[in-house]
C-alpha cells in the first residue's frame, strides 16, 4: 500500500531541506562573499621541491656511465609533527630504519617546517608501505638515486653529486630547489644540462595541496671510451706497481695520470687519475673517516688537469718548434742538420766572469747530435746551446722571452678550458714572474731575479715551470695537426671547442713525426719500453720526460706517445709522480695503452731503462 | 497503443520531457567540465576529463533507450534476481585488490565499475516490489540492513547512509506504522554511534576505518575539513552571477576531486547563486513532474519506484551539496548527472530509463 498523504509530508520535508541549503548558499555567495574573498587573499601556499632525476651520461659506444633511478622514499611532513605525536613517529622511524644513525635521526626533527627524507623504502613490501601511510605525517614520493655504473673507473671524469652548499647556491641558483648538485667532473661542469626540473609539492599550512612530478634532466654523450679507460687504468696500476718495486725512496708511488686525446678533434678518449675513489660512496653519504682517508691521498684531485709538474724533456718540443720556426739553432748552426758535439756537459762563462758547468744526464755524452738525434736521445746539451743562443742574442730585449711566448702560444701557463671544473694553469716563468716573486714569494727565487741559468733550466722543462698533463697533450696535438682547440668530453660541446688554425708547416709536422718515431726506435730513449712491440713499433712515436723535483722527492716520470706517425689518431700523455725515469715507467705504461689503441696484442708493463 | 508511438526511440515512444531534461543535465555537466579543462575542450585522450564524460554520456543515453524496452512487469519480475546479483557483486568486491585502502571498484582497464552505484537503483526497485506486494517487512529490514553493512565495510559510508535513508523513506510511505519507522531510525542512529565508538577503540576492527573516524572526529570537533574549507571559498567567490560571466578574475583556488565529488563547487564558482537556483529548479521541476505518477498510476510498484527514485536523487543532491559546503563530513558521493564518472552516469540513466517506461505505460508522453 502506497500512502500518498505520507508522500506529501515527505515532500515537504525534502523541500525544507532544499530551502535550508539554498539559504546557506545564498549566505555563502552573497552575504558573506567579501569575507571569503579576503580569506582567499590571505591564503598563502608554499612549495617544497622534489629533486629531479639527472640526465644520464653515455660513453662513445652509448654505454651508460651514469644514470638516475627513481626510488620510493619515505618523507616526513614535519608541519604535522607536534609534541603530542612526535614520540609515535620517532618510534616508527627507529623501528623501520634501524640503519639510520643517531645524528641523522636527530637532524630529522630539527627543522619543523619542512618535508624531510627519512629513507629509501624500495625494499619495503606494499603492506609495510601502507602501514606507514596510515600515519598522517608520512608521505611517499619518488626520489632519484644517482648511480655510477663503473664505480672508480670514471670518478674524475664524471665526478659526483652531493647536497648543495651556499657556494653551490651562488654558482647554480637552481640548486636551492634540489638535493643533488654536481660537485666535480662533468656532473659539475654540465650541472645546468644534467639537472632536471624539480617536482613541486605545494603546501597550504601543513596540508599538501598539489604534487607536480619532477622532469628528468638532459642526457649527455661523451667522447670517453670505457674500454680504453679500463686499459689505461690497468696500465697505470701496473706501472705504479713497477715503480714501487724499483724505487728505493721511502715515499710510496701512488699518484699518476694518463690522458688519451683524439688528435683530429680534441676529444678526450680516456682520462684517468690515480688514486681514485668510488663516486657511488657519496650517494648514501660517505663516512667522515673514508672521506678523510681519500682526501689525505688527494684522491679527489684529477691530476690530469690539476696536477702541476715540471715537464722535463717533454717540454723540449717547444724549443724544437722554436728552433725550426725561427731558425734559431745552437750558436754557429743554421739548420736542423747541423751538429754539436755533446761531451756530457756544457760549461760557459757568464757576463760577470763566473764559470758555470751544466751536466747532461748521460755523463759520457751523446756524441755529435743534430736536432733530430737531440730529440731522439733527449740530449740536454743541444737544447742548452739553443738557450745560450737565445740568451746571448736577445738578453734584455723584447725577444728575451721568445721561448716563453712559444710555450704560452702552445697553451702552457694557460687553461686549456677543457669541459671539466677546477683545471689549473701552471706557470711559465720569465723575468716578470721572477720580479713579482722577489716581492711576493722571496723564498722561491734568488734576489738577482731572472738569469740566464733560469732560461737554461726552462728549455729542458726544469726549474720553476709547472704544467698539467692536459696542457702537454694539447700542445703536442696542436703541433701534430696544426690546429689548436680546447679539449672536450661532451660530444655536443659548444663552439668554444671548435678547431682553430694554428700555423705549423706540413714540413715541420713531418720532421716532428719522424723524430718522435726515432724516440721509440733503436737508440731512442723509449726504445727499451717499445722493443716488445717488434715491427709494430715502427709506426709509433713519443717523447720521454724525467723531471727532477726539489728535495728528497724522486723524479716525475713523463711520456707523450702517438699511436701512429703515418696517420696520427691519438696522443697519449702519462705522468707518474715520483715514478722515476720517463723511459723506465711512463713509457711502458703508454706503450701498453698504444697497443690497445692500435688493436695490437697487450703485453704487461715492463720496466724500460733509466735515461735522462 | 499506436497513438503513443511518436519516435523510433523505443517500442512505445518516449516521454519528451524526461528525455530533454536528461539530455540537458548531461549538457550542463559537459559545460562545467569544459571550464575545468582550462577551456581546452575535447582531446583524443583517455585522461581528458571532458572526453571521458562524453563517452560515459553516450553510454548513458544508450542505456536510457535500452531501458525503455524493459516493461515494468518484467522489471518487477526480475527485481529479486537483480537484488541478489548486486549483493553478490558487492560481496565479491572483498576479493579485489584494495585501492587507497578501499575496495570499491572493479578494475576494467581504462574504466572502473563501482557496483554500489547500481546497488542504490536496484535496491529501490527491489524494495518497491517487496512493499507493493505487502510482504513481511521484518525480512525486508533484515535484508537491507545486511546489504548496508556490506557496503559500509568496503568502506563506503556515503552510499551506506544514502541507502538507509532511501529505504526508511520508502518504508515510511508504505502502510507500516509510523512508530516502527521512528524506532528503526533511532536504532540506526544508535548503532552508527556504537560502531563509531568501537571503531575508535579497537584498531583491528574494520567496521569504521581510521580514515572515516578521523573524518568524523574532524567534523565533530567543529573544524572544517581542508578540502571543504577550500570548496566553500570557491563557492563564495562565484557570487550572484558566477565567474564564468564576470570580468573580474579571482585567482583559482585548489579544490581536491574537483571534477567528481566536489564538482558542485566548480559549478557554483562558474555560474554563481543564480546558476545554482537554476540547476535546483530543474531538479525540482523533474520531481514535480514525477509526482504525477503517484496520482495517475494504479500500480503501487510504479509509485514506490518513483518515490524511491525521488528520495534517492534528492538525498544524493542534498548530501553532496552539504558535503561540498561543509555542513556534513566528506562522504564521497557524486552529484547526479554532473560529476565525472561512468558508474554514476549510467546508474542515473537507469533511473531515467525506468522512469520513462513508467510514464509511457501510464500514457504520459509529455
Interface residues (C-beta under 8 A of the other chain):
Chain A: X1 X2 X3 X4 X6 X7 X10 X11 X14 X17 X18 X21 X22 X24 X25 X26 X28 X29 X30 X32 X33 X35 X36 X37 X39 X40 X43 X130 X134 X136 X202 X204 X205 X207 X209 X210
Chain B: X101 X131 X132 X134 X169 X172 X173 X174 X175 X210 X214 X226 X232 X233 X235 X236 X237 X238 X239 X240 X250 X251 X253 X254 X268 X272 X273 X276 X277 X280 X284 X287 X291 X294 X295 X300 X303 X304 X307 X310 X311 X314 X318 X321 X322 X325 X327
